Amino acid sequence: MERDHERKARLAALAGDQEHIRQAPVLLVWTADLARLRGLAAQRGAQLDGADFLESSFVAFLDAGLAAQNAVTAAESLGLGTVYIGAIRNNPEQVTAELSLPPGVFAVVGLVVRIPDPSEDARVKPRLPQAVVLHEETYDATGEAEHIGEYETRVAAFYAEQTLAHSWIGRVLDRLGSSAALEGRDRLRDHLTAQGFPLR
């Protein structure tokens, strides 16, 4: 949990220079933490070979995401507002250093928490329709293009209000269009390996 304004400002700069990170009184950073288990195993002279496999890292990342979502639910039940900070994974080496993360710990996602300001007229971006993301029994993309086309039209008004230049499809494709578009996250595998996540 970051309340240190200077550290929060440095993390904001590393995470895409997002002003709402600086403005929020609290930045929570959720981590995948295998260091604790490695420490327990070392204290007991126990084998921990399974921790080196992708499955163990996947579970650690999933646990961090579930904990973050539970925090959002709890915060919203108290009338607080939250914003996920996926860009905490930008510049992974510097974020790791800034948070003094030991080997076996990785910053998965950030979350800013604050009291909403009603004068800001914040909006929730429309989501893809259930017909695109909900599959019953088996995966079925029938009619997906039509539903996405309707969504593209609906979300265009939101993007216009937010003065965002691209369509949703354009933004999604741009985000994955090149390694440079990943803004440092293209180095995650190397950083994870160096940080003690072999991903075998």
C-alpha positions in Angstrom: 0.0 0.0 0.0 1.5 3.3 -1.1 0.7 6.5 0.8 4.1 8.1 0.3 3.4 10.9 -2.1 6.8 10.9 -3.7 6.9 7.2 -4.2 3.4 7.3 -5.6 4.5 10.1 -8.0 7.4 8.0 -9.2 5.1 4.9 -9.7 2.6 7.1 -11.5 5.4 8.2 -13.9 6.4 4.5 -14.4 2.8 3.5 -15.0 2.1 5.7 -18.0 2.2 9.0 -16.2 -1.4 8.6 -14.9 -2.5 11.7 -12.9 -5.2 9.8 -11.0 -2.4 7.7 -9.3 -0.9 11.0 -8.0 -4.3 12.3 -6.9 -5.6 9.2 -5.1 -4.7 9.0 -1.4 -3.9 5.3 -1.7 -2.3 3.1 -4.4 -2.6 -0.6 -3.7 -0.2 -2.9 -5.6 -1.2 -6.6 -5.8 1.6 -9.0 -6.2 2.2 -12.6 -7.2 4.2 -13.8 -4.3 6.2 -17.1 -4.4 8.9 -15.7 -2.0 6.8 -16.6 1.0 6.5 -20.2 0.0 10.1 -20.4 -1.0 11.1 -19.1 2.4 8.9 -21.6 4.2 10.4 -24.4 2.1 13.9 -23.2 2.9 13.2 -23.1 6.6 12.0 -26.7 6.6 14.5 -28.1 4.1 11.6 -29.0 1.8 11.6 -29.4 -1.9 9.6 -26.8 -3.9 10.3 -27.9 -7.5 6.6 -27.3 -8.4 7.0 -23.6 -7.8 9.2 -23.3 -10.9 6.4 -24.3 -13.3 4.0 -22.0 -15.2 1.1 -23.4 -13.3 2.3 -22.1 -9.9 3.0 -18.6 -11.4 -0.4 -18.7 -13.1 -2.1 -19.4 -9.7 -0.1 -16.6 -8.0 -1.2 -14.1 -10.7 -4.8 -15.4 -10.5 -4.8 -15.0 -6.7 -3.6 -11.4 -7.0 -6.3 -10.6 -9.6 -9.0 -12.2 -7.4 -7.7 -10.3 -4.3 -7.8 -7.0 -6.3 -11.4 -7.7 -7.5 -12.5 -8.4 -3.9 -10.9 -5.1 -2.8 -12.9 -3.3 -5.5 -16.1 -4.9 -4.3 -15.3 -4.0 -0.7 -14.3 -0.4 -1.6 -17.4 0.2 -3.6 -19.6 -1.2 -0.8 -18.1 1.6 1.3 -18.9 4.3 -1.4 -15.3 4.5 -2.6 -14.2 4.7 -6.1 -11.4 2.6 -7.7 -9.4 2.4 -10.8 -7.2 -0.6 -11.9 -3.7 0.3 -12.9 -2.5 -2.4 -15.4 0.3 -0.1 -16.4 2.0 -1.0 -13.1 3.5 -3.7 -15.3 5.2 -1.1 -17.5 8.8 -0.7 -16.6 8.8 -3.9 -14.5 12.5 -3.5 -13.4 12.0 0.0 -12.1 8.7 -0.9 -10.4 10.3 -3.9 -8.7 13.2 -1.6 -7.5 10.8 1.1 -6.3 8.8 -1.3 -4.3 11.9 -3.3 -3.1 10.3 -6.5 -4.2 12.4 -9.6 -3.4 13.0 -12.4 -5.8 9.8 -14.4 -6.2 7.5 -11.4 -6.0 6.1 -9.5 -9.0 3.7 -6.5 -9.2 0.6 -7.8 -11.1 -1.8 -4.9 -10.9 -2.3 -1.6 -9.1 -5.5 -0.1 -7.7 -6.1 3.5 -6.7 -8.8 4.1 -4.1 -10.5 7.4 -3.3 -13.7 9.1 -2.5 -15.4 9.9 -5.8 -15.8 13.5 -6.7 -19.3 14.0 -8.1 -18.2 17.1 -10.0 -15.9 15.0 -12.2 -18.9 13.3 -14.0 -17.1 10.0 -14.2 -18.5 7.4 -16.5 -18.2 3.7 -16.8 -17.2 2.5 -20.2 -19.8 0.3 -21.8 -18.8 -3.3 -21.9 -19.0 -5.9 -24.7 -22.4 -7.5 -24.9 -22.9 -10.8 -23.1 -23.6 -12.4 -26.5 -19.9 -11.9 -27.3 -18.3 -12.9 -24.0 -20.7 -15.5 -22.5 -20.6 -19.0 -24.1 -23.0 -21.7 -22.9 -21.8 -25.3 -23.0 -19.2 -24.7 -25.7 -17.4 -21.8 -27.2 -19.6 -20.3 -30.0 -18.6 -17.2 -31.9 -21.7 -17.2 -34.1 -22.9 -13.7 -34.6 -19.9 -12.2 -32.9 -19.1 -9.8 -35.7 -22.6 -8.3 -35.6 -22.6 -7.8 -31.9 -19.1 -6.3 -31.9 -20.3 -3.9 -34.7 -23.2 -2.8 -32.5 -20.9 -2.4 -29.6 -18.5 -0.3 -31.7 -21.3 2.1 -32.5 -22.5 2.2 -28.8 -19.0 2.8 -27.4 -18.2 5.5 -30.0 -20.3 8.0 -28.0 -18.4 7.2 -24.8 -15.1 7.7 -26.6 -16.3 11.0 -28.1 -17.1 12.2 -24.6 -13.7 11.1 -23.3 -12.0 12.7 -26.4 -10.4 9.5 -27.3 -9.4 9.3 -31.0 -9.8 5.7 -31.9 -12.6 3.3 -32.0 -12.7 0.4 -29.6 -11.5 -2.0 -32.3 -8.7 0.4 -33.2 -7.6 0.8 -29.6 -7.5 -3.0 -29.0 -5.6 -3.6 -32.2 -3.2 -0.7 -31.5 -2.5 -2.0 -28.0 -1.3 -5.3 -29.5 0.0 -4.1 -32.8 3.7 -4.1 -31.9 6.1 -4.9 -29.1 6.6 -1.1 -28.6 2.8 -0.7 -28.0 3.3 -2.9 -24.9 5.2 -0.1 -23.3 7.8 -2.2 -21.5 5.6 -5.2 -20.9 7.3 -7.0 -23.8 10.1 -7.6 -21.3 7.9 -9.4 -18.8 9.2 -12.9 -19.5 12.8 -11.9 -19.0 12.0 -9.9 -15.9 9.9 -12.7 -14.4 12.7 -15.1 -15.0 15.2 -12.7 -13.4 12.8 -12.1 -10.5 12.5 -15.9 -9.7 9.6 -17.1 -11.9 11.3 -19.7 -14.2 8.0 -20.5 -15.9 9.0 -24.0 -16.9 
